[in-house]
């Protein structure tokens, strides 16, 4: 009898086994195979992970139809029904679409080669166009603050010029790239972050710290690479939105985009245009604006040609035309007002990039040339003074880069050798103030980099850049080193060290003339100004874990930058007309250090949250005497020790989605100069903290038979009206006494129509 039951049991087990099947599959995206995707059939409790080539296998599956779910960092979750036959094998090919927030997108920053973000030895954060949309960020400057370690700052009450602060350092410590090229000049740094419309941006890649030698030695705080839209499919989009600022001023945007590619996808062009019209906004009712009039027009294109796999040519260009006017008496010419700043600016930007890859695929050659020209007519004056001036800025950058990939010791090493030259010719003059910047700078860099994948768990990035600046007698060498360790599939550990320097030249803040002490303030460059050097260190942990219905992760960054002979601004008396003089000089050494924590969570593509918080200190070794009337301060001015952001997206139904976002700015020290109303002597004021909240709803409809969609949106920016409450009044105000969010409560509506 025991033998009978044993045989019966074996028969049943064999029968059950014979009724099971398996699934084999290949997971890809537009960029190629997708490694390490999470594959599951929840009803059967079966789970596996794809290999590094995107291939997977699920075995022991009962006969029937089951739902297969694929989850991977950086991609939309994919679900499909799969029928399992008896003793059969089902092969599937699955293509994943990139998720709105690309946690593992293909990036080019850091190494100038296409790499998955999680495989890049240099930590790269990606700001996608989706972030601009959900936060109602119409320009580059409005969207950059939704990245960890980044803060946008408005520095003038009259003209509202802005600067990016990265890891606690001012705008001149960061390098802004347009399509990988450094054509963002010091002059453009004053206003162009606000002039670049978000509608023409594909994504923004942010590298904090030095990281790679392929970018200039001025990238001490980091690099922001703005990548414009690349033509990948036939599509078009027309959009517009209107806003009411503080219940009074209107702000209108119009955008148009179109992309055309051929059937072989070997040629394509993207076209984009943008128009903005904003009224002046007076917050305190004194007749003088806190936000200036803006009229901006942009027009651009991006063309790519790939006649065969070995050759690729990319051309891009755009024009920016802007009129900006702040002050009072807007019905009069600028030089007939009590106080006014007016800027009429025209910028032309263009570039060409040629890439050659031989058939062996192990060698490549890249040659590029990019240029910009900006002309500007401007006025800055009080009481009908003769404050007219002219600006002319020309910049070009050219380079040649060769790459060679070698394989040895079960790993591979990509060597990069290149040379790059940056030329900048800037002329900026106001005769009435005896103000003149007439400088020609040239920076030649020769660089060598090794990107060594020692194994699947360890990558070392090392390099040396030798720089020759025409303001310096000797070449300057800036070595840089980064390492990536992947002890687990879900964990990446990175560390980097970089040296950098800033030459003794004029920077963006030097080209802005502010109102102060009943007149204007002018920045001068000390004749004995020496170069500033730096050592930067970063360490980060990046953890991401995909599950069947959700993805979560966090990033912890620690950073320290040591500045030697740091540049500072100190009060330097007055000129014959009583205007304040500020001197840029070497102010000793300083240290900026801190921690940034970023967290993210996505539940079944129905809700997603991202948030980041930076805690830091920024101090000089010795006090800086920014004013002749009050004691100096070791703390960096206009630099909060705490700042952060969050974005929360809801997708309850396909046509409807909503978002809530916010930007937090902690307390900071803000100088307030004497001569402003009620200010008897210079004061160092500690500003309050701000929490700026935004909300937005979108409703999208598909127009059947037309292959087009239409989307309506509405929302409120700065919902709680967290805004500066103590602006100076009248024509003798200190225009640099400004802090906090860039706008008061703003209500907006919008519509988009097209193939998108």
BELTAPE-V247078 format. One line per field, one symbol per residue. burial: I if it has 16 or more other ideal C-beta (glycine too) atoms within 10 Angstrom, else O. A space follows every 10 residues. Layout:
burial=???
//
This chain:
burial=OOOOOOOOOO OOOOOOOOOI IIIOIIIOIO OOOIIIIIII IOOIOIOIOI OOOIOIOIOO IOOOOIOIII IIIIIOIIOO OIOIOOOOOI OOOIOIOIII IIIIIIIIII IIIOIIIIII IIIIIIIIII IIIIIIIIII IIIIIIIIII IIIIIIIIII IIIIIIIIII IIIIIIIIII IIIIIIIIII IIIIIIIIII IOIIIIIIII IIIIIIIIII IIIIIIIIIO IOOOIOIOIO IOIOIIOOIO IOIIIIIIIO IOOOOOOIOI IIIIIIIIII IIIOOIOIII IIIIOIIIII IIIIOIOOOO OIOIOIIIOI IIIIIIIIOO OOOIOOIIII IIIOIOIOII IIIOIOIOOO OOOIOIOIOI IIIIOIOIII IIOOIOIIIO IOIIIIIIIO IOIOIOOOOO OOIIIIOIOI OIIIIIIIII OIIOIOIOIO IOIIIIIOIO IIIOOOOIII IIIIIIIOIO OOOOOIOIOI IIIIOIOOOO OIIIIIIIII IIIIIIIIII IIIIIIIIII IIIIIOOOIO IIIIIIIIII OIOIOIOIOI IOIIIOIOII IOIOIIIIII IIOOIOOOII OIOIIIIOOI IIIIOIOIII OIOIIOOIII IIIIOIOIOI OOOIOIIOOO OOIOOIIIII IOIIIIIIIO IOOOOOIIII IIIIIIOIII IIIIIIOOIO OIIIOOIOOI OIIIIIOIOO OOOOOOOIIO IOIIIIIIIO IIIIOOIIOO IIIIIIIIII IIIIIIOIOI OIIIOO
//
